[in-house]
Amino acid sequence: MSLFYVYILASKRNGTLYVGTTNDLTRRIFEHKDGVASSFTKKYNVHTLVYYENTPHHVAAITREKQIKAWKRKWKLKLIEKMNPEWKDLYDELL
């Protein structure tokens, strides 16, 4: 069974945020870091994985992505800090 991920990238602590979905988190974050995944993340240097969650259903992942994108910034920051209070790059844990 395949998993789908909702993730948040940041340029720095409390910096610019990007919310996305993927079915291959390691590959997708590598693409962001390599500058080939999104012109937004490339332009604003948003490549630190600070939050992610998974679900077995792609529809649930897309729904959750839209939900988080609609949130106020303050709520997104609380979500990140609950999982990752030090704002570590969680990509290193995926490898």
PDB file of N, CA, C and O in Angstrom:
ATOM      1  N   MET A   1       0.839  -1.183   0.000  1.00  0.00           N
ATOM      2  CA  MET A   1       0.000   0.000   0.000  1.00  0.00           C
ATOM      3  C   MET A   1       0.882   1.245   0.000  1.00  0.00           C
ATOM      4  O   MET A   1       1.869   1.325   0.731  1.00  0.00           O
ATOM      5  N   SER A   2       0.525   2.167  -0.795  1.00  0.00           N
ATOM      6  CA  SER A   2       1.273   3.406  -0.954  1.00  0.00           C
ATOM      7  C   SER A   2       0.739   4.479   0.002  1.00  0.00           C
ATOM      8  O   SER A   2      -0.458   4.538   0.283  1.00  0.00           O
ATOM      9  N   LEU A   3       1.644   5.316   0.489  1.00  0.00           N
ATOM     10  CA  LEU A   3       1.259   6.430   1.353  1.00  0.00           C
ATOM     11  C   LEU A   3       1.334   7.735   0.574  1.00  0.00           C
ATOM     12  O   LEU A   3       2.099   7.866  -0.381  1.00  0.00           O
ATOM     13  N   PHE A   4       0.529   8.687   1.000  1.00  0.00           N
ATOM     14  CA  PHE A   4       0.553  10.029   0.442  1.00  0.00           C
ATOM     15  C   PHE A   4       0.873  10.985   1.577  1.00  0.00           C
ATOM     16  O   PHE A   4       0.454  10.774   2.715  1.00  0.00           O
ATOM     17  N   TYR A   5       1.608  12.026   1.266  1.00  0.00           N
ATOM     18  CA  TYR A   5       2.106  12.943   2.288  1.00  0.00           C
ATOM     19  C   TYR A   5       1.645  14.370   2.041  1.00  0.00           C
ATOM     20  O   TYR A   5       1.527  14.820   0.901  1.00  0.00           O
ATOM     21  N   VAL A   6       1.391  15.060   3.126  1.00  0.00           N
ATOM     22  CA  VAL A   6       1.216  16.509   3.134  1.00  0.00           C
ATOM     23  C   VAL A   6       2.431  17.039   3.872  1.00  0.00           C
ATOM     24  O   VAL A   6       2.780  16.533   4.939  1.00  0.00           O
ATOM     25  N   TYR A   7       3.073  18.046   3.319  1.00  0.00           N
ATOM     26  CA  TYR A   7       4.306  18.528   3.938  1.00  0.00           C
ATOM     27  C   TYR A   7       4.364  20.047   3.920  1.00  0.00           C
ATOM     28  O   TYR A   7       3.705  20.705   3.115  1.00  0.00           O
ATOM     29  N   ILE A   8       5.171  20.588   4.830  1.00  0.00           N
ATOM     30  CA  ILE A   8       5.413  22.024   4.876  1.00  0.00           C
ATOM     31  C   ILE A   8       6.913  22.249   4.819  1.00  0.00           C
ATOM     32  O   ILE A   8       7.680  21.647   5.570  1.00  0.00           O
ATOM     33  N   LEU A   9       7.314  23.128   3.912  1.00  0.00           N
ATOM     34  CA  LEU A   9       8.700  23.571   3.805  1.00  0.00           C
ATOM     35  C   LEU A   9       8.783  25.002   4.317  1.00  0.00           C
ATOM     36  O   LEU A   9       7.806  25.749   4.262  1.00  0.00           O
ATOM     37  N   ALA A  10       9.954  25.375   4.816  1.00  0.00           N
ATOM     38  CA  ALA A  10      10.173  26.740   5.287  1.00  0.00           C
ATOM     39  C   ALA A  10      11.518  27.244   4.780  1.00  0.00           C
ATOM     40  O   ALA A  10      12.443  26.464   4.553  1.00  0.00           O
ATOM     41  N   SER A  11      11.612  28.558   4.607  1.00  0.00           N
ATOM     42  CA  SER A  11      12.881  29.159   4.209  1.00  0.00           C
ATOM     43  C   SER A  11      13.818  29.278   5.411  1.00  0.00           C
ATOM     44  O   SER A  11      15.040  29.213   5.272  1.00  0.00           O
ATOM     45  N   LYS A  12      13.224  29.453   6.589  1.00  0.00           N
ATOM     46  CA  LYS A  12      13.951  29.548   7.864  1.00  0.00           C
ATOM     47  C   LYS A  12      12.897  29.514   8.959  1.00  0.00           C
ATOM     48  O   LYS A  12      11.705  29.476   8.654  1.00  0.00           O
ATOM     49  N   ARG A  13      13.294  29.527  10.201  1.00  0.00           N
ATOM     50  CA  ARG A  13      12.335  29.555  11.303  1.00  0.00           C
ATOM     51  C   ARG A  13      11.435  30.778  11.138  1.00  0.00           C
ATOM     52  O   ARG A  13      11.914  31.904  10.996  1.00  0.00           O
ATOM     53  N   ASN A  14      10.133  30.538  11.160  1.00  0.00           N
ATOM     54  CA  ASN A  14       9.128  31.597  10.991  1.00  0.00           C
ATOM     55  C   ASN A  14       9.243  32.337   9.657  1.00  0.00           C
ATOM     56  O   ASN A  14       8.753  33.458   9.522  1.00  0.00           O
ATOM     57  N   GLY A  15       9.885  31.713   8.680  1.00  0.00           N
ATOM     58  CA  GLY A  15      10.063  32.345   7.369  1.00  0.00           C
ATOM     59  C   GLY A  15       8.924  32.012   6.415  1.00  0.00           C
ATOM     60  O   GLY A  15       7.810  31.701   6.835  1.00  0.00           O
ATOM     61  N   THR A  16       9.224  32.084   5.139  1.00  0.00           N
ATOM     62  CA  THR A  16       8.258  31.765   4.093  1.00  0.00           C
ATOM     63  C   THR A  16       7.910  30.282   4.147  1.00  0.00           C
ATOM     64  O   THR A  16       8.788  29.438   4.320  1.00  0.00           O
ATOM     65  N   LEU A  17       6.626  29.970   3.999  1.00  0.00           N
ATOM     66  CA  LEU A  17       6.152  28.586   4.077  1.00  0.00           C
ATOM     67  C   LEU A  17       5.590  28.127   2.736  1.00  0.00           C
ATOM     68  O   LEU A  17       5.084  28.925   1.946  1.00  0.00           O
ATOM     69  N   TYR A  18       5.692  26.828   2.501  1.00  0.00           N
ATOM     70  CA  TYR A  18       5.122  26.198   1.309  1.00  0.00           C
ATOM     71  C   TYR A  18       4.473  24.893   1.738  1.00  0.00           C
ATOM     72  O   TYR A  18       5.092  24.093   2.439  1.00  0.00           O
ATOM     73  N   VAL A  19       3.236  24.672   1.325  1.00  0.00           N
ATOM     74  CA  VAL A  19       2.515  23.440   1.655  1.00  0.00           C
ATOM     75  C   VAL A  19       2.314  22.649   0.370  1.00  0.00           C
ATOM     76  O   VAL A  19       1.895  23.202  -0.647  1.00  0.00           O
ATOM     77  N   GLY A  20       2.615  21.348   0.416  1.00  0.00           N
ATOM     78  CA  GLY A  20       2.463  20.517  -0.763  1.00  0.00           C
ATOM     79  C   GLY A  20       2.050  19.099  -0.416  1.00  0.00           C
ATOM     80  O   GLY A  20       1.965  18.729   0.755  1.00  0.00           O
ATOM     81  N   THR A  21       1.791  18.294  -1.472  1.00  0.00           N
ATOM     82  CA  THR A  21       1.477  16.877  -1.308  1.00  0.00           C
ATOM     83  C   THR A  21       2.334  16.069  -2.274  1.00  0.00           C
ATOM     84  O   THR A  21       2.793  16.574  -3.298  1.00  0.00           O
ATOM     85  N   THR A  22       2.537  14.803  -1.921  1.00  0.00           N
ATOM     86  CA  THR A  22       3.316  13.907  -2.777  1.00  0.00           C
ATOM     87  C   THR A  22       3.062  12.461  -2.365  1.00  0.00           C
ATOM     88  O   THR A  22       2.553  12.190  -1.278  1.00  0.00           O
ATOM     89  N   ASN A  23       3.422  11.548  -3.246  1.00  0.00           N
ATOM     90  CA  ASN A  23       3.372  10.129  -2.881  1.00  0.00           C
ATOM     91  C   ASN A  23       4.776   9.578  -2.625  1.00  0.00           C
ATOM     92  O   ASN A  23       4.933   8.402  -2.299  1.00  0.00           O
ATOM     93  N   ASP A  24       5.792  10.428  -2.772  1.00  0.00           N
ATOM     94  CA  ASP A  24       7.184  10.034  -2.515  1.00  0.00           C
ATOM     95  C   ASP A  24       7.881  11.218  -1.851  1.00  0.00           C
ATOM     96  O   ASP A  24       8.465  12.067  -2.524  1.00  0.00           O
ATOM     97  N   LEU A  25       7.814  11.260  -0.544  1.00  0.00           N
ATOM     98  CA  LEU A  25       8.302  12.424   0.196  1.00  0.00           C
ATOM     99  C   LEU A  25       9.796  12.664   0.003  1.00  0.00           C
ATOM    100  O   LEU A  25      10.211  13.801  -0.222  1.00  0.00           O
ATOM    101  N   THR A  26      10.597  11.630   0.086  1.00  0.00           N
ATOM    102  CA  THR A  26      12.050  11.789  -0.061  1.00  0.00           C
ATOM    103  C   THR A  26      12.404  12.380  -1.420  1.00  0.00           C
ATOM    104  O   THR A  26      13.187  13.326  -1.506  1.00  0.00           O
ATOM    105  N   ARG A  27      11.825  11.823  -2.482  1.00  0.00           N
ATOM    106  CA  ARG A  27      12.096  12.315  -3.834  1.00  0.00           C
ATOM    107  C   ARG A  27      11.645  13.765  -3.996  1.00  0.00           C
ATOM    108  O   ARG A  27      12.373  14.593  -4.545  1.00  0.00           O
ATOM    109  N   ARG A  28      10.436  14.064  -3.512  1.00  0.00           N
ATOM    110  CA  ARG A  28       9.883  15.405  -3.701  1.00  0.00           C
ATOM    111  C   ARG A  28      10.693  16.462  -2.965  1.00  0.00           C
ATOM    112  O   ARG A  28      10.942  17.540  -3.506  1.00  0.00           O
ATOM    113  N   ILE A  29      11.104  16.168  -1.746  1.00  0.00           N
ATOM    114  CA  ILE A  29      11.891  17.145  -0.995  1.00  0.00           C
ATOM    115  C   ILE A  29      13.253  17.323  -1.659  1.00  0.00           C
ATOM    116  O   ILE A  29      13.766  18.441  -1.718  1.00  0.00           O
ATOM    117  N   PHE A  30      13.844  16.245  -2.158  1.00  0.00           N
ATOM    118  CA  PHE A  30      15.098  16.361  -2.908  1.00  0.00           C
ATOM    119  C   PHE A  30      14.904  17.287  -4.103  1.00  0.00           C
ATOM    120  O   PHE A  30      15.769  18.117  -4.382  1.00  0.00           O
ATOM    121  N   GLU A  31      13.787  17.160  -4.812  1.00  0.00           N
ATOM    122  CA  GLU A  31      13.518  18.025  -5.962  1.00  0.00           C
ATOM    123  C   GLU A  31      13.414  19.488  -5.544  1.00  0.00           C
ATOM    124  O   GLU A  31      13.901  20.371  -6.249  1.00  0.00           O
ATOM    125  N   HIS A  32      12.787  19.745  -4.408  1.00  0.00           N
ATOM    126  CA  HIS A  32      12.719  21.119  -3.897  1.00  0.00           C
ATOM    127  C   HIS A  32      14.122  21.635  -3.587  1.00  0.00           C
ATOM    128  O   HIS A  32      14.477  22.753  -3.959  1.00  0.00           O
ATOM    129  N   LYS A  33      14.904  20.822  -2.912  1.00  0.00           N
ATOM    130  CA  LYS A  33      16.264  21.232  -2.550  1.00  0.00           C
ATOM    131  C   LYS A  33      17.135  21.453  -3.787  1.00  0.00           C
ATOM    132  O   LYS A  33      18.023  22.307  -3.791  1.00  0.00           O
ATOM    133  N   ASP A  34      16.871  20.676  -4.830  1.00  0.00           N
ATOM    134  CA  ASP A  34      17.629  20.768  -6.076  1.00  0.00           C
ATOM    135  C   ASP A  34      17.127  21.896  -6.981  1.00  0.00           C
ATOM    136  O   ASP A  34      17.748  22.205  -7.998  1.00  0.00           O
ATOM    137  N   GLY A  35      16.003  22.506  -6.606  1.00  0.00           N
ATOM    138  CA  GLY A  35      15.477  23.637  -7.364  1.00  0.00           C
ATOM    139  C   GLY A  35      14.668  23.279  -8.592  1.00  0.00           C
ATOM    140  O   GLY A  35      14.453  24.133  -9.453  1.00  0.00           O
ATOM    141  N   VAL A  36      14.209  22.028  -8.699  1.00  0.00           N
ATOM    142  CA  VAL A  36      13.445  21.630  -9.883  1.00  0.00           C
ATOM    143  C   VAL A  36      11.961  21.371  -9.593  1.00  0.00           C
ATOM    144  O   VAL A  36      11.202  21.096 -10.523  1.00  0.00           O
ATOM    145  N   ALA A  37      11.535  21.449  -8.349  1.00  0.00           N
ATOM    146  CA  ALA A  37      10.162  21.068  -8.007  1.00  0.00           C
ATOM    147  C   ALA A  37       9.165  22.210  -8.170  1.00  0.00           C
ATOM    148  O   ALA A  37       8.047  21.977  -8.629  1.00  0.00           O
ATOM    149  N   SER A  38       9.528  23.410  -7.815  1.00  0.00           N
ATOM    150  CA  SER A  38       8.576  24.518  -7.796  1.00  0.00           C
ATOM    151  C   SER A  38       9.321  25.827  -7.985  1.00  0.00           C
ATOM    152  O   SER A  38      10.342  26.071  -7.343  1.00  0.00           O
ATOM    153  N   SER A  39       8.807  26.660  -8.864  1.00  0.00           N
ATOM    154  CA  SER A  39       9.454  27.968  -9.065  1.00  0.00           C
ATOM    155  C   SER A  39       9.330  28.821  -7.800  1.00  0.00           C
ATOM    156  O   SER A  39      10.212  29.629  -7.509  1.00  0.00           O
ATOM    157  N   PHE A  40       8.230  28.643  -7.042  1.00  0.00           N
ATOM    158  CA  PHE A  40       8.050  29.399  -5.805  1.00  0.00           C
ATOM    159  C   PHE A  40       9.125  29.041  -4.791  1.00  0.00           C
ATOM    160  O   PHE A  40       9.762  29.925  -4.219  1.00  0.00           O
ATOM    161  N   THR A  41       9.330  27.730  -4.564  1.00  0.00           N
ATOM    162  CA  THR A  41      10.315  27.324  -3.563  1.00  0.00           C
ATOM    163  C   THR A  41      11.725  27.687  -4.007  1.00  0.00           C
ATOM    164  O   THR A  41      12.582  27.986  -3.175  1.00  0.00           O
ATOM    165  N   LYS A  42      11.964  27.663  -5.292  1.00  0.00           N
ATOM    166  CA  LYS A  42      13.282  28.058  -5.803  1.00  0.00           C
ATOM    167  C   LYS A  42      13.499  29.563  -5.620  1.00  0.00           C
ATOM    168  O   LYS A  42      14.547  29.994  -5.139  1.00  0.00           O
ATOM    169  N   LYS A  43      12.503  30.349  -6.007  1.00  0.00           N
ATOM    170  CA  LYS A  43      12.609  31.813  -5.920  1.00  0.00           C
ATOM    171  C   LYS A  43      12.810  32.301  -4.488  1.00  0.00           C
ATOM    172  O   LYS A  43      13.599  33.213  -4.242  1.00  0.00           O
ATOM    173  N   TYR A  44      12.092  31.689  -3.545  1.00  0.00           N
ATOM    174  CA  TYR A  44      12.134  32.153  -2.156  1.00  0.00           C
ATOM    175  C   TYR A  44      13.007  31.289  -1.253  1.00  0.00           C
ATOM    176  O   TYR A  44      12.983  31.446  -0.032  1.00  0.00           O
ATOM    177  N   ASN A  45      13.777  30.381  -1.846  1.00  0.00           N
ATOM    178  CA  ASN A  45      14.713  29.540  -1.095  1.00  0.00           C
ATOM    179  C   ASN A  45      14.011  28.772   0.036  1.00  0.00           C
ATOM    180  O   ASN A  45      14.480  28.741   1.173  1.00  0.00           O
ATOM    181  N   VAL A  46      12.891  28.165  -0.308  1.00  0.00           N
ATOM    182  CA  VAL A  46      12.088  27.418   0.656  1.00  0.00           C
ATOM    183  C   VAL A  46      12.373  25.936   0.437  1.00  0.00           C
ATOM    184  O   VAL A  46      11.806  25.322  -0.467  1.00  0.00           O
ATOM    185  N   HIS A  47      13.239  25.364   1.251  1.00  0.00           N
ATOM    186  CA  HIS A  47      13.629  23.971   1.033  1.00  0.00           C
ATOM    187  C   HIS A  47      13.871  23.168   2.298  1.00  0.00           C
ATOM    188  O   HIS A  47      14.394  22.057   2.222  1.00  0.00           O
ATOM    189  N   THR A  48      13.505  23.697   3.462  1.00  0.00           N
ATOM    190  CA  THR A  48      13.680  22.978   4.718  1.00  0.00           C
ATOM    191  C   THR A  48      12.369  22.296   5.092  1.00  0.00           C
ATOM    192  O   THR A  48      11.359  22.962   5.317  1.00  0.00           O
ATOM    193  N   LEU A  49      12.386  20.973   5.158  1.00  0.00           N
ATOM    194  CA  LEU A  49      11.197  20.210   5.530  1.00  0.00           C
ATOM    195  C   LEU A  49      10.989  20.347   7.035  1.00  0.00           C
ATOM    196  O   LEU A  49      11.782  19.833   7.824  1.00  0.00           O
ATOM    197  N   VAL A  50       9.922  21.042   7.433  1.00  0.00           N
ATOM    198  CA  VAL A  50       9.688  21.278   8.859  1.00  0.00           C
ATOM    199  C   VAL A  50       8.470  20.534   9.408  1.00  0.00           C
ATOM    200  O   VAL A  50       8.268  20.480  10.621  1.00  0.00           O
ATOM    201  N   TYR A  51       7.655  19.956   8.509  1.00  0.00           N
ATOM    202  CA  TYR A  51       6.464  19.234   8.961  1.00  0.00           C
ATOM    203  C   TYR A  51       6.016  18.282   7.860  1.00  0.00           C
ATOM    204  O   TYR A  51       6.130  18.587   6.673  1.00  0.00           O
ATOM    205  N   TYR A  52       5.505  17.129   8.269  1.00  0.00           N
ATOM    206  CA  TYR A  52       4.829  16.249   7.315  1.00  0.00           C
ATOM    207  C   TYR A  52       3.898  15.305   8.061  1.00  0.00           C
ATOM    208  O   TYR A  52       4.080  15.028   9.247  1.00  0.00           O
ATOM    209  N   GLU A  53       2.920  14.831   7.354  1.00  0.00           N
ATOM    210  CA  GLU A  53       2.018  13.812   7.861  1.00  0.00           C
ATOM    211  C   GLU A  53       1.660  12.920   6.680  1.00  0.00           C
ATOM    212  O   GLU A  53       1.833  13.312   5.526  1.00  0.00           O
ATOM    213  N   ASN A  54       1.160  11.716   6.970  1.00  0.00           N
ATOM    214  CA  ASN A  54       0.828  10.816   5.874  1.00  0.00           C
ATOM    215  C   ASN A  54      -0.575  10.259   6.016  1.00  0.00           C
ATOM    216  O   ASN A  54      -1.179  10.287   7.088  1.00  0.00           O
ATOM    217  N   THR A  55      -1.070   9.752   4.900  1.00  0.00           N
ATOM    218  CA  THR A  55      -2.384   9.128   4.817  1.00  0.00           C
ATOM    219  C   THR A  55      -2.332   8.085   3.707  1.00  0.00           C
ATOM    220  O   THR A  55      -1.553   8.235   2.766  1.00  0.00           O
ATOM    221  N   PRO A  56      -3.139   7.038   3.792  1.00  0.00           N
ATOM    222  CA  PRO A  56      -3.124   6.042   2.719  1.00  0.00           C
ATOM    223  C   PRO A  56      -3.933   6.457   1.486  1.00  0.00           C
ATOM    224  O   PRO A  56      -3.925   5.744   0.482  1.00  0.00           O
ATOM    225  N   HIS A  57      -4.624   7.589   1.543  1.00  0.00           N
ATOM    226  CA  HIS A  57      -5.500   7.995   0.442  1.00  0.00           C
ATOM    227  C   HIS A  57      -5.095   9.341  -0.149  1.00  0.00           C
ATOM    228  O   HIS A  57      -4.902  10.312   0.582  1.00  0.00           O
ATOM    229  N   HIS A  58      -4.966   9.397  -1.470  1.00  0.00           N
ATOM    230  CA  HIS A  58      -4.548  10.648  -2.112  1.00  0.00           C
ATOM    231  C   HIS A  58      -5.592  11.745  -1.958  1.00  0.00           C
ATOM    232  O   HIS A  58      -5.239  12.919  -1.851  1.00  0.00           O
ATOM    233  N   VAL A  59      -6.863  11.384  -1.945  1.00  0.00           N
ATOM    234  CA  VAL A  59      -7.913  12.393  -1.783  1.00  0.00           C
ATOM    235  C   VAL A  59      -7.805  13.046  -0.401  1.00  0.00           C
ATOM    236  O   VAL A  59      -7.977  14.257  -0.266  1.00  0.00           O
ATOM    237  N   ALA A  60      -7.522  12.246   0.609  1.00  0.00           N
ATOM    238  CA  ALA A  60      -7.363  12.778   1.967  1.00  0.00           C
ATOM    239  C   ALA A  60      -6.161  13.721   2.042  1.00  0.00           C
ATOM    240  O   ALA A  60      -6.212  14.747   2.721  1.00  0.00           O
ATOM    241  N   ALA A  61      -5.089  13.371   1.347  1.00  0.00           N
ATOM    242  CA  ALA A  61      -3.894  14.227   1.342  1.00  0.00           C
ATOM    243  C   ALA A  61      -4.192  15.571   0.678  1.00  0.00           C
ATOM    244  O   ALA A  61      -3.797  16.621   1.186  1.00  0.00           O
ATOM    245  N   ILE A  62      -4.879  15.535  -0.441  1.00  0.00           N
ATOM    246  CA  ILE A  62      -5.211  16.782  -1.152  1.00  0.00           C
ATOM    247  C   ILE A  62      -6.176  17.633  -0.322  1.00  0.00           C
ATOM    248  O   ILE A  62      -6.040  18.854  -0.261  1.00  0.00           O
ATOM    249  N   THR A  63      -7.140  16.985   0.308  1.00  0.00           N
ATOM    250  CA  THR A  63      -8.085  17.709   1.170  1.00  0.00           C
ATOM    251  C   THR A  63      -7.356  18.374   2.326  1.00  0.00           C
ATOM    252  O   THR A  63      -7.617  19.531   2.654  1.00  0.00           O
ATOM    253  N   ARG A  64      -6.440  17.635   2.942  1.00  0.00           N
ATOM    254  CA  ARG A  64      -5.672  18.185   4.071  1.00  0.00           C
ATOM    255  C   ARG A  64      -4.767  19.321   3.616  1.00  0.00           C
ATOM    256  O   ARG A  64      -4.642  20.327   4.315  1.00  0.00           O
ATOM    257  N   GLU A  65      -4.134  19.178   2.456  1.00  0.00           N
ATOM    258  CA  GLU A  65      -3.294  20.254   1.913  1.00  0.00           C
ATOM    259  C   GLU A  65      -4.119  21.530   1.752  1.00  0.00           C
ATOM    260  O   GLU A  65      -3.680  22.606   2.160  1.00  0.00           O
ATOM    261  N   LYS A  66      -5.290  21.419   1.171  1.00  0.00           N
ATOM    262  CA  LYS A  66      -6.149  22.592   0.974  1.00  0.00           C
ATOM    263  C   LYS A  66      -6.573  23.194   2.312  1.00  0.00           C
ATOM    264  O   LYS A  66      -6.650  24.413   2.460  1.00  0.00           O
ATOM    265  N   GLN A  67      -6.846  22.320   3.282  1.00  0.00           N
ATOM    266  CA  GLN A  67      -7.228  22.796   4.612  1.00  0.00           C
ATOM    267  C   GLN A  67      -6.093  23.616   5.230  1.00  0.00           C
ATOM    268  O   GLN A  67      -6.312  24.729   5.708  1.00  0.00           O
ATOM    269  N   ILE A  68      -4.884  23.059   5.217  1.00  0.00           N
ATOM    270  CA  ILE A  68      -3.739  23.754   5.817  1.00  0.00           C
ATOM    271  C   ILE A  68      -3.442  25.057   5.064  1.00  0.00           C
ATOM    272  O   ILE A  68      -3.156  26.078   5.691  1.00  0.00           O
ATOM    273  N   LYS A  69      -3.507  25.032   3.743  1.00  0.00           N
ATOM    274  CA  LYS A  69      -3.263  26.248   2.959  1.00  0.00           C
ATOM    275  C   LYS A  69      -4.243  27.361   3.325  1.00  0.00           C
ATOM    276  O   LYS A  69      -3.891  28.539   3.272  1.00  0.00           O
ATOM    277  N   ALA A  70      -5.470  26.994   3.696  1.00  0.00           N
ATOM    278  CA  ALA A  70      -6.491  27.986   4.036  1.00  0.00           C
ATOM    279  C   ALA A  70      -6.334  28.537   5.451  1.00  0.00           C
ATOM    280  O   ALA A  70      -6.943  29.549   5.799  1.00  0.00           O
ATOM    281  N   TRP A  71      -5.523  27.877   6.258  1.00  0.00           N
ATOM    282  CA  TRP A  71      -5.332  28.307   7.639  1.00  0.00           C
ATOM    283  C   TRP A  71      -4.604  29.643   7.723  1.00  0.00           C
ATOM    284  O   TRP A  71      -3.892  30.054   6.806  1.00  0.00           O
ATOM    285  N   LYS A  72      -4.810  30.295   8.850  1.00  0.00           N
ATOM    286  CA  LYS A  72      -4.023  31.481   9.180  1.00  0.00           C
ATOM    287  C   LYS A  72      -2.588  31.037   9.432  1.00  0.00           C
ATOM    288  O   LYS A  72      -2.334  29.912   9.862  1.00  0.00           O
ATOM    289  N   ARG A  73      -1.673  31.929   9.160  1.00  0.00           N
ATOM    290  CA  ARG A  73      -0.251  31.640   9.349  1.00  0.00           C
ATOM    291  C   ARG A  73       0.043  31.158  10.772  1.00  0.00           C
ATOM    292  O   ARG A  73       0.818  30.222  10.971  1.00  0.00           O
ATOM    293  N   LYS A  74      -0.572  31.796  11.744  1.00  0.00           N
ATOM    294  CA  LYS A  74      -0.360  31.447  13.149  1.00  0.00           C
ATOM    295  C   LYS A  74      -0.687  29.976  13.407  1.00  0.00           C
ATOM    296  O   LYS A  74       0.011  29.316  14.177  1.00  0.00           O
ATOM    297  N   TRP A  75      -1.732  29.460  12.778  1.00  0.00           N
ATOM    298  CA  TRP A  75      -2.123  28.066  12.966  1.00  0.00           C
ATOM    299  C   TRP A  75      -1.087  27.139  12.342  1.00  0.00           C
ATOM    300  O   TRP A  75      -0.771  26.089  12.902  1.00  0.00           O
ATOM    301  N   LYS A  76      -0.560  27.527  11.185  1.00  0.00           N
ATOM    302  CA  LYS A  76       0.473  26.709  10.532  1.00  0.00           C
ATOM    303  C   LYS A  76       1.718  26.647  11.404  1.00  0.00           C
ATOM    304  O   LYS A  76       2.326  25.586  11.549  1.00  0.00           O
ATOM    305  N   LEU A  77       2.100  27.777  11.984  1.00  0.00           N
ATOM    306  CA  LEU A  77       3.279  27.807  12.850  1.00  0.00           C
ATOM    307  C   LEU A  77       3.076  26.913  14.074  1.00  0.00           C
ATOM    308  O   LEU A  77       4.007  26.227  14.496  1.00  0.00           O
ATOM    309  N   LYS A  78       1.869  26.912  14.648  1.00  0.00           N
ATOM    310  CA  LYS A  78       1.578  26.044  15.798  1.00  0.00           C
ATOM    311  C   LYS A  78       1.678  24.574  15.400  1.00  0.00           C
ATOM    312  O   LYS A  78       2.197  23.759  16.163  1.00  0.00           O
ATOM    313  N   LEU A  79       1.183  24.234  14.212  1.00  0.00           N
ATOM    314  CA  LEU A  79       1.248  22.861  13.726  1.00  0.00           C
ATOM    315  C   LEU A  79       2.704  22.411  13.594  1.00  0.00           C
ATOM    316  O   LEU A  79       3.066  21.317  14.026  1.00  0.00           O
ATOM    317  N   ILE A  80       3.525  23.261  12.997  1.00  0.00           N
ATOM    318  CA  ILE A  80       4.950  22.954  12.827  1.00  0.00           C
ATOM    319  C   ILE A  80       5.611  22.777  14.193  1.00  0.00           C
ATOM    320  O   ILE A  80       6.318  21.796  14.423  1.00  0.00           O
ATOM    321  N   GLU A  81       5.382  23.717  15.084  1.00  0.00           N
ATOM    322  CA  GLU A  81       6.079  23.698  16.373  1.00  0.00           C
ATOM    323  C   GLU A  81       5.629  22.546  17.264  1.00  0.00           C
ATOM    324  O   GLU A  81       6.381  22.119  18.140  1.00  0.00           O
ATOM    325  N   LYS A  82       4.424  22.039  17.057  1.00  0.00           N
ATOM    326  CA  LYS A  82       3.970  20.877  17.830  1.00  0.00           C
ATOM    327  C   LYS A  82       4.789  19.641  17.451  1.00  0.00           C
ATOM    328  O   LYS A  82       5.152  18.850  18.321  1.00  0.00           O
ATOM    329  N   MET A  83       5.081  19.473  16.162  1.00  0.00           N
ATOM    330  CA  MET A  83       5.843  18.319  15.695  1.00  0.00           C
ATOM    331  C   MET A  83       7.345  18.567  15.746  1.00  0.00           C
ATOM    332  O   MET A  83       8.128  17.653  16.005  1.00  0.00           O
ATOM    333  N   ASN A  84       7.732  19.799  15.500  1.00  0.00           N
ATOM    334  CA  ASN A  84       9.141  20.114  15.278  1.00  0.00           C
ATOM    335  C   ASN A  84       9.488  21.459  15.941  1.00  0.00           C
ATOM    336  O   ASN A  84       9.718  22.446  15.242  1.00  0.00           O
ATOM    337  N   PRO A  85       9.528  21.506  17.276  1.00  0.00           N
ATOM    338  CA  PRO A  85       9.738  22.777  17.974  1.00  0.00           C
ATOM    339  C   PRO A  85      11.079  23.452  17.666  1.00  0.00           C
ATOM    340  O   PRO A  85      11.215  24.664  17.836  1.00  0.00           O
ATOM    341  N   GLU A  86      12.052  22.685  17.222  1.00  0.00           N
ATOM    342  CA  GLU A  86      13.367  23.256  16.908  1.00  0.00           C
ATOM    343  C   GLU A  86      13.505  23.634  15.436  1.00  0.00           C
ATOM    344  O   GLU A  86      14.546  24.145  15.023  1.00  0.00           O
ATOM    345  N   TRP A  87      12.482  23.392  14.656  1.00  0.00           N
ATOM    346  CA  TRP A  87      12.493  23.684  13.221  1.00  0.00           C
ATOM    347  C   TRP A  87      13.671  22.996  12.524  1.00  0.00           C
ATOM    348  O   TRP A  87      14.307  23.575  11.643  1.00  0.00           O
ATOM    349  N   LYS A  88      13.954  21.749  12.932  1.00  0.00           N
ATOM    350  CA  LYS A  88      15.008  20.966  12.279  1.00  0.00           C
ATOM    351  C   LYS A  88      14.573  20.618  10.865  1.00  0.00           C
ATOM    352  O   LYS A  88      13.380  20.594  10.561  1.00  0.00           O
ATOM    353  N   ASP A  89      15.540  20.350  10.008  1.00  0.00           N
ATOM    354  CA  ASP A  89      15.237  19.858   8.668  1.00  0.00           C
ATOM    355  C   ASP A  89      14.952  18.368   8.784  1.00  0.00           C
ATOM    356  O   ASP A  89      15.871  17.571   8.969  1.00  0.00           O
ATOM    357  N   LEU A  90      13.695  17.993   8.676  1.00  0.00           N
ATOM    358  CA  LEU A  90      13.276  16.612   8.851  1.00  0.00           C
ATOM    359  C   LEU A  90      13.670  15.720   7.672  1.00  0.00           C
ATOM    360  O   LEU A  90      13.547  14.497   7.748  1.00  0.00           O
ATOM    361  N   TYR A  91      14.135  16.321   6.602  1.00  0.00           N
ATOM    362  CA  TYR A  91      14.588  15.551   5.432  1.00  0.00           C
ATOM    363  C   TYR A  91      15.703  14.593   5.820  1.00  0.00           C
ATOM    364  O   TYR A  91      15.754  13.466   5.329  1.00  0.00           O
ATOM    365  N   ASP A  92      16.592  15.032   6.694  1.00  0.00           N
ATOM    366  CA  ASP A  92      17.709  14.201   7.129  1.00  0.00           C
ATOM    367  C   ASP A  92      17.231  12.898   7.782  1.00  0.00           C
ATOM    368  O   ASP A  92      17.902  11.870   7.688  1.00  0.00           O
ATOM    369  N   GLU A  93      16.070  12.946   8.443  1.00  0.00           N
ATOM    370  CA  GLU A  93      15.517  11.751   9.095  1.00  0.00           C
ATOM    371  C   GLU A  93      14.924  10.775   8.084  1.00  0.00           C
ATOM    372  O   GLU A  93      14.768   9.592   8.386  1.00  0.00           O
ATOM    373  N   LEU A  94      14.594  11.254   6.897  1.00  0.00           N
ATOM    374  CA  LEU A  94      14.002  10.392   5.865  1.00  0.00           C
ATOM    375  C   LEU A  94      15.038   9.527   5.181  1.00  0.00           C
ATOM    376  O   LEU A  94      14.712   8.459   4.661  1.00  0.00           O
ATOM    377  N   LEU A  95      16.278   9.972   5.176  1.00  0.00           N
ATOM    378  CA  LEU A  95      17.332   9.278   4.440  1.00  0.00           C
ATOM    379  C   LEU A  95      17.819   8.034   5.143  1.00  0.00           C
ATOM    380  O   LEU A  95      18.708   7.347   4.638  1.00  0.00           O
TER     381      LEU A  95
END
